[in-house]
Structure formats: structure tokens, C-alpha cells
Amino acid sequence: MNAEHGPSFTRRAHPAPVAPNVRATMLEDPGFGRVFTDHMATIRWTEERGWCDAEIRAREPFLLDPAAAVLHYAQEIFEGLKAYRLSDGGVALFRPEQNARRFRASAERLAMPALPEAAFLKSIEQLVHADAEWVPGGDGSLYLRPFMFAAEPFLGVRPAAEYLYVVIASPVGAYFKGGKKAVTVWLSDDYTRAAPGGTGAAKCGGNYAASLVAQAEAIKHGCDQVVFLDAAERKWVEELGGMNVFLVYDDGSLKTPPLSGTILPGVTRDAIITLAKADGRTVREERFTFDQWKAEAQSGRVRESFACGTAAVVTPIGEIKAANGGFVVGNGGGGEVAEALRAKLVGIQRGDVPDAHGWVRRIL
């Protein structure tokens, strides 16, 4: 494999791709994560050969041994990014280099081979080229899911000797049903997402599996998402089930929990911080407790709260519910700062706002 330019991918034609008219119908209302494109990218890694067998081929089920290490020891990581249809008809990615670096960091934390960044980027670009007709226009996008798992068949607690890296793609609409203006979140008292020294900063399936019972609890209480506190003191706000969180104050400044090893370093989080600072806003990466959040919202000092991530982009938080009493933020329906940041971010992603930071990677 060429470490600088990535591997050469073998292209295997799909024997029965989705017909254009059927694809057009599917793209009218794809939802989120339910419709998939024709192809996938794969690269294998073995101790003997390293990274090898790079292919663009038909998306199809894997033939997986029942003793595959991922099924028993959860050696698995993933990423999430999007390809956007530009206003001139082209297609671009948004900061994919950041996803490539985070993917490497996640691999290293889970004792997996680190995929070269050039290989990550080339796999994404090659798949988008193969399935370019699946990139929706309008408010939609093509969600890309790179992932890697331990494929070696063995039973024993050690790093596997064989892995499979895969990229699949899914045309998507809004993450939250109905394109909600503001979401309601539930404070989890019984469960935590990550602990110091754990895998909180890695994007691995186990983190999300552990959050599902808390998410189910949130839904039971009529909420869209769950917000987690720290594992040590159970008072510091960390992040939502799959998104970072920001507060907006009455002086226009922003605050977000710092990256302490228990919080995922979001690509969207970093972009929001950069855009806010470029607008002249103060952004503080500081810890805050749930009680502080509640008191400052009720006093009017906190005017807005919002969550951000690749899937949901920027989503206002209108209400926080908790067993011991919740609260409403602002008018409960979002605010001007979050909306302005979202508009600028989406504008950059789609090529409608000048990209002063070099974030957009045009590939078609």
C-alpha cells in the first residue's frame, strides 16, 4: 500500500444495481440510516500481509465465522461523515481528514491496526464516485459509515490477527423525525457514558451499546435524547448519547465541556468553536454541573442550549427533564445563535458560504 496516496482499489461491478427509477423513489424520503447505496469499500488487514485486498464491490452480507473476535470481545470502531451535493451539482466532503485522524486514534485505543489516513480518504472518495447518483440534493446528504472489526476466528482475550475495514453509504434526511426545531433531553441519574481511563474519547460500538438503556429511559419519559453526567462525581455535564453540548449566554458567549478523555472530540464541535470565535464570540471549554445549567437557564443567563454532531448538525435543546425536576431553556424553541451557527456551517458544507478555513474537500 502506498502510504502517501492510499491503496489501489479493485472495482468489481455490481451484478444488479438498483434501477434509476427505484432509486429516485427511495431518495424522496430516505429517513435516516434505512436506505443504502449499491456498493461498499473494503480493505483487509492481516499480520502477514498488512493492509491488502482493497476493493469497491457490491454491498452484501459478510461471511463471518461464529468465533470472529468482534462477536466475543467487541474490537470494533467506526466513524460518521457526510458527502454533500453542492449548489452547482458537484459533491464535497466536510473535513474528512479529521475523521481519518480520529479513526486512527480510536484504533490505537482498542489495540487495532491504524489505517493510514490516505487509505481512509481514498476509500471514502472511491465509494462516493461509485455511488454518486445516490447523493441527494436539497437538505439531504450521503451519510458515510467507515468501520473496522476484528475478523479472526478465535476465543481468547488478546488483539486479533485479522481485521476488515469497510465503508458503507446511506442517503439521509433529518436525524430527528419531523425535523424538530428543538429537542427534549433526559438527564440520566443511573447510567454514565464513560469513565476516566476508559474509551470515552474513542468512537467504538461499545460506548453506544452501553448508552442504549439510558436512551430507552429517555424515550420512556417523552424525550428525544439522553444527557450524561461524569462517572466519578455524577454532577458534571459531559455529552448527549451521540452529540456534544453547548450553552449560549446572555452576553453571546458559548460554553462547552472540555475534552478530558471521557468526551468524544466531535468534528462538528470543533467547527462550531472555530466559527463562533471567528464571529467574535468568546468560547469557554469549561466544566459545568447540571445544577449550574438549571440555575443559569432559570435566571435567564443561559439563553440557549444546543447539541451538535455529524448526524444532527446543530440541534437546539428546548427542555431538559430529570427525576428531580427539569427546566426549559429560553423559550423552549431554540435561539438565534444556534440557528446562525447552523446556517453558516451548512452553508459552508454545501458551498453556499465561503470556506475561509479550507474545510470542504470537493471530490466531484
N, C-alpha and C positions, 0 to 999 in steps of 0.2 A: 504493500500500500504506500502511495506517495503521501508522506506526512503533511506536505505543504498544500497539495492540490486535492487531496482526497482520493478514494479508490475509483477505479473504472467500473461502472455498473453495467452488467449484462441486462439487456432489455428483453423480457420474454412477453410476447404478445398475449393479451387476454383472449381466451378462446370464445368468450361470449359476453362482451361488454354490454352494459345497459344501453338500450336503444335511446336515441336522442329525445324522442317524444316522451318516453317514460321518465328520463332524467329531468326534463323540463317540468313535468308534473311534480316530481319529488322535490325540486328546488323551490316550488311555490310556497311551501310551508314546511321546512325541514325540521323545525323544533330544535332541540339541542342534543347531539350525540346519539341520534337514532338512525340517521341516513349516512351511508358510507360510500366512498368512491370505488372505482373498479380495481385500483392497484394498491400495492404496498411496497415499501422498500425494506430489504433485509440485508444484514451483514452478520456473518458468523464469527465467533472467536473461539479458538482452542489453544491449549497450552503449546501444542506442537507447531501450529501454523500462524498463530496470532490472528489478526483481523483478515478475513478472507470471504470469498463467495458473495460479493456484493451484487445484488440483483434488484431490478424493478420487475415485479411479477404480479400476477393476479392475486387480489385479496382473497384468501381462502383459509379454512381451518388449519391449525397446526397438527401434525402427528407428534404427540407428546407422550413420552414414556410415563407410566404411573409413578415411577420413582424419581422423576425430574425434581431436582433440588428445589426449584421455586415453589413446588407444591407442598414442601415439608419445612423449608427454612426461610421462605419469603425473601430470597435475594431477588429483588425487583426494584427498578426505578423508572421514572417516566418524566416527561416534560409536556408542556402545552403552549402552543403559539399559533398564530393565525396568518393566513395569506389573504390579502385584501384586493378587491377589484378596484382599480383606480378610476377616476372620472374619465380618463382618456381611453379606458378599456384595457389598460395594462394590468399587471399583477405584481404586488410587492409584499415583502415580509417586513415585520417590525422588530428590530433589534434581535435578530436570531442568534447573533454572537453571544448575547447574554445567556440565552437558553443553553447554548453549547457549553459555556463555561460552568453553568450550574449543573448541567448533566454530568460533567466530569467530576465536579465536587461531590455530587450525590453518589457516583460510582465509587469514588475513593472512600467515602464514609461506610459503604456497605461491602467493602473488600471485593469490588468488582473491577474488571479491566477498564481503564479510562479510554473512552472513544476519542480519537483525535478530533479537534474542533472542525478541521477541514472536512472530515468524513461526515460529521453531523450535518454541516451546512450543505454539503453536496447531496446527501440523501434527501434532505428536505426539498432542495431545488429540483432534483431529478423527479421526485414524486409529483410535485406541483406541475412540472412540464408535462408529465404523462397524463395528468388528470385536470388540465387547465380548464376544460369545459365545465367542470364541477364547481368552479369558484363562482359563487352567486354575486349578483350586483346588489344595488340598494343598500339596506342596512345589514345584509348578511355577510358572511365571511367563510373561509375554509379553515376549520379548526384542525390543526396538525398534532398528532399524538405520537411522538417518539417514545419508545420504551425498550427496556432491556431486561432479560430474565435469565436465571441460571437454568440451563437445559440439560446438564449432565445427569444421567440416572445414577443415583447413589443415595444411601442412607448413612449419614454421618455428619457431625457438626464441624464443617470446615468450608472455606470458599470453594465454589465449584470450579471445575476444569474446563467447562464449556458454557458459552453464553450465546444468546441470539438477540441481536438488536433489530428492532422493527419500527417502521413509521407507517401509520395508517392516517387517513384523512376523512373528515366529516363536514359537509356543508351545514352551517348552523345559522339560526336566527338569534333571538334574545335568550339569554341564560335563564332569566326569571320569567315564568309564564305571564303572558299578557303584557310584557314589557313594563313591569311595575315602576311607578315614579319613585317610590320609596319602599324599603323592605322593613320588616319587623324581625328583631333578633331575640333569642332566648339566652339568658345567662346560665351557663352550666355550673352548678354548685358541686355536683357529684363526680364529674369527669374532667380530666385535663388532657390537653393535646400532646404535650411534650415536656420532658424534664431536662435539666442541665446535664450535659454529657450524653444525651440521647440523640435521636435522629430528627429533631425538630427542624433543623436547617436543611435537611435532605428532602428531596421530593420522591418519597417512596410510598408504595401502596399501603404498607403497614400503618403509617400515620393516619391515613384516611379511613382505613378499616376500623381503627380504634375510635374514630370520631363519629361513626355511624350511629351508635346507640344514643349519643348526645344529640345528634341531628334528628333522630326519630323522636326524642323527647321534645325538641323544639317544635317539630311539626304537630305533635300532640297538643301543644299549647298555642297553636294557631300562628306559629312563627315561620319565617322563610329560612332562617339560618341560626346557627348557634355561635355564641362568642365564648371563648375560653379564657380562664384565668391561669396564672402561673401555677406550677405544680408544687413549689416549695411553701409559699405563704398563702396561696389561694386568695389573693386580693388584687394582683396586678393584671390589667388587661393585656392580653397578648395578641390574638388574632381570631378571625372567624374560622369556620370549618375549612374554608378554602380561599380566604381572602384576607388581605391586610386591612387595617382600620385607621382612619384619620379623624381628628376633631378639628373644627374650624371655630376660631374665637371671634369675639365681637370687635377686635382690632384688626381682623383679617388674617391673623397668623394661623398656622397649622401645627398640629402636634400628632406624632405617631410613635408607637412603641419602638424602641431601639432594637437592632439586630443583635441579640445576645446569645445566639446559638440554639435557641428554642423556637425562633420565628423564621419562617421561610423568607429568604431575601427576594421578594417579588420584583419582576421586571417592570410591571406597571407601577408598583410602589416607587421604584427609583425614578421612573419617568415623571410621576406626579410631583415628587420632591424637586426635580430639576425644573419643571415647568412653573411651579409655584414660585421658586426662587427667582426665575427669570422675569416673573411678573412683579418682582419687588416684595414678595411676601416673606415673612420670617417663617422658617420651618424648624421646629424643635423635635429632635428624636429623643424623647424622654418617656420614662415610665409614668403611668398614671393608674390609680386604682379605680375600681368600679364605683366606689363611693364618691370619689372626686368627679368622675364623669357625670354621675347623677346630680350632685350638688351644683356643678357648674352649668349643667343644662337647665336645671330648675331656676337658677338665678339669672339665666339669660346670657351668661358669659360665653358658654358654648352655644353657638348659633346653628351649627350644622355638624353632622357626623356622616361619614360615608365609608364604604368598603370599596376595595379595588382589586382587580386581578385580570388575567388574560381573558377568562371566560365572560365575566360580568362587566368588564371595563371599569367604569365608575358608577357605583350604585348608592344613592342616598339611604341612610338609615333613619327611619322616621320615629321608631319606637323601640325601646328595649324593655322586655318583660323579664321578671325574675320572681323567684318564690317569695322573697321578702319585699316585693314591691318594685315596680318598674317606673319608667318615666318616658316622656315624649321629648324629642329634640326639636327645638324651633317650632314650626307649625305642623310638624309631622309629615311634611310632604317634600322634603328636600330643600335646597337653597341655591343661591346664585353662584357661590364659589365653586361648589362641586359641579354644577352644570357648566360653568365656564371652563373649568379644567377638563371636563369630559369632552366638550366641544372642540377644544384645542387639540387634545390628544387624538380624537377620532379624525379630526381634520388632517393632522399630520400623517396618520396611518393610511388615509385614503388619497393623499396627495393634493388636498384642497387648501392646506395651510403650509407655508414654507417650513422646510425641515432644517432648522438652524443648527441642530445637533448631530446631523448625519445618522439618523436612526433608521431611515427607510432604505431597504435593500430591494431594488427593483429587479425582478427576475424574468419578466415577460413584457 
